[in-house]
Amino acid sequence: MTISLEAAVAQAPLRGEQYEPSPKIREGNITSPTITGFEIPVAAIFDADLNVVALRRLLADDDAQRSVRSKRSDR
């Protein structure tokens, strides 16, 4: 899949009371510094089919983590 030049994401982390500028990302993965385990391909933000795949992976990972925590608490 080819992503247009307009299809880019910039993460601007909040430092104090100001957002820090950051370069735009057009390919690869984007992660969240706030939400543990959140990582998706940049392309998934702009493509509905890739978005569904990424969402399903995130939900499956969350279910797996929940299952592990449940098994640990059963001990």
C-alpha positions as CSV (number, residue, x, y, z in Angstrom):
1,M,0.0,0.0,0.0
2,T,1.3,3.5,-0.8
3,I,0.4,6.3,1.6
4,S,0.0,9.8,0.2
5,L,2.3,12.5,1.4
6,E,-0.6,14.0,3.4
7,A,-1.0,10.8,5.3
8,A,1.3,11.5,8.2
9,V,1.1,11.6,12.0
10,A,2.9,13.9,14.4
11,Q,3.0,13.1,18.1
12,A,3.4,16.2,20.2
13,P,4.2,15.3,23.8
14,L,3.1,17.6,26.5
15,R,6.0,19.1,28.4
16,G,4.9,21.2,31.3
17,E,2.2,23.4,29.8
18,Q,3.4,23.3,26.2
19,Y,3.4,20.7,23.5
20,E,6.8,19.8,22.1
21,P,7.0,19.8,18.3
22,S,7.9,16.5,16.7
23,P,8.5,15.3,13.1
24,K,5.8,13.7,11.1
25,I,5.8,10.0,10.7
26,R,4.6,8.5,7.4
27,E,5.5,4.8,7.9
28,G,6.3,2.4,10.6
29,N,4.5,2.1,13.9
30,I,3.3,4.7,16.3
31,T,3.2,4.1,20.1
32,S,1.5,5.8,22.9
33,P,3.5,7.0,25.9
34,T,0.3,7.0,27.9
35,I,-1.5,3.8,27.0
36,T,0.7,0.8,27.7
37,G,0.8,-1.7,24.8
38,F,-0.8,0.7,22.3
39,E,1.2,0.4,19.1
40,I,-0.3,0.6,15.6
41,P,1.0,1.0,12.1
42,V,0.7,4.6,10.8
43,A,-1.0,3.2,7.7
44,A,-3.8,1.8,10.0
45,I,-4.8,5.4,10.9
46,F,-5.6,6.1,7.2
47,D,-6.8,2.8,5.9
48,A,-10.0,1.2,7.2
49,D,-9.0,-2.4,6.6
50,L,-5.6,-2.0,8.3
51,N,-7.4,-0.2,11.1
52,V,-9.6,-3.2,11.8
53,V,-6.6,-5.5,11.8
54,A,-4.8,-3.2,14.3
55,L,-7.8,-2.9,16.5
56,R,-8.3,-6.7,16.6
57,R,-4.7,-7.2,17.5
58,L,-5.0,-4.6,20.4
59,L,-8.1,-6.3,21.7
60,A,-6.6,-9.7,21.5
61,D,-3.5,-8.5,23.3
62,D,-5.7,-7.0,26.0
63,D,-7.7,-10.2,26.4
64,A,-4.5,-12.2,26.7
65,Q,-3.2,-9.9,29.4
66,R,-6.5,-10.0,31.3
67,S,-6.4,-13.8,31.1
68,V,-2.8,-13.9,32.6
69,R,-3.8,-11.5,35.4
70,S,-6.9,-13.7,36.2
71,K,-4.8,-16.8,36.4
72,R,-2.3,-15.1,38.7
73,S,-5.1,-14.0,41.0
74,D,-6.6,-17.5,41.2
75,R,-3.4,-18.8,42.9
